[in-house]
Amino acid sequence: MAFNSLFITFEGIDGCGKSTQLLKAKRFFTENGYDVVETREPGGSMIGRHLRALLLEEGAKIQRSEVLLFMLDRSEHVRQVIEPALQQGKVVLCDRYIDSTLAYQHDFSFELLDTLNQFATGGLKPDLTFYFDLPLETAISRRRSRPESDKIESRPHSYMENVLARYTKVCLREPQRIKVIPAHHPIEEVTKMMEVHLRGSIASSP
Ligand code: TYD
């Protein structure tokens, strides 16, 4: 059976549970007979894997350079991975995309970042985006209980508060595309809330 493609992105601060929910979404689509591609930013393409190491380990010293590296990663990712999969009628599930830049690179205006995102992606927007909404304190205590990761704590609290504030604005700009899921509930409940929208996306897919 041939299906129509779907492009779904997962957003939220570190520790919000989006990667776990992406795997749940993958299972949902696979069980419904869809061919699923699971990917992420930064690092979803060949060049992107080098950029990911550069961005996350070294960090760009200049904020403008950092934005441009995310855009380079995105441009490669869209053309090498996302678009080919969509053309084959697959479901693409992507951990972070354009909205992460709007939230994390919050020193720059929406206007500038929209233009750069448009240029990098050729205008490709997700059919559906999940924003997993979690208070900062909850995210921090979740991450503390995981010994392998203290990335969020290495960033100043004020930076992360700005990220959350930007995400809130991003969600308000496009309520049709971006579904806000309260992420402080147990994993199974969050999955149920997400699946309501996933079923909707299958039903409305022509
Ligand atoms: P990652 O290890 O993938 O963390 P997470 O599990 O939280 O997604 O790291 C990605 C980091 O890169 C994360 O802190 C957010 C940041 N980022 C940006 O600052 N801008 C962007 O455009 C993207 C895609 C990610």
Residues whose N, C-alpha, C, O or C-beta is under 5 A from the ligand:
A	BS01	TYD	D14 E41 P42 F70 R96 Y97 S100 T101 Y104
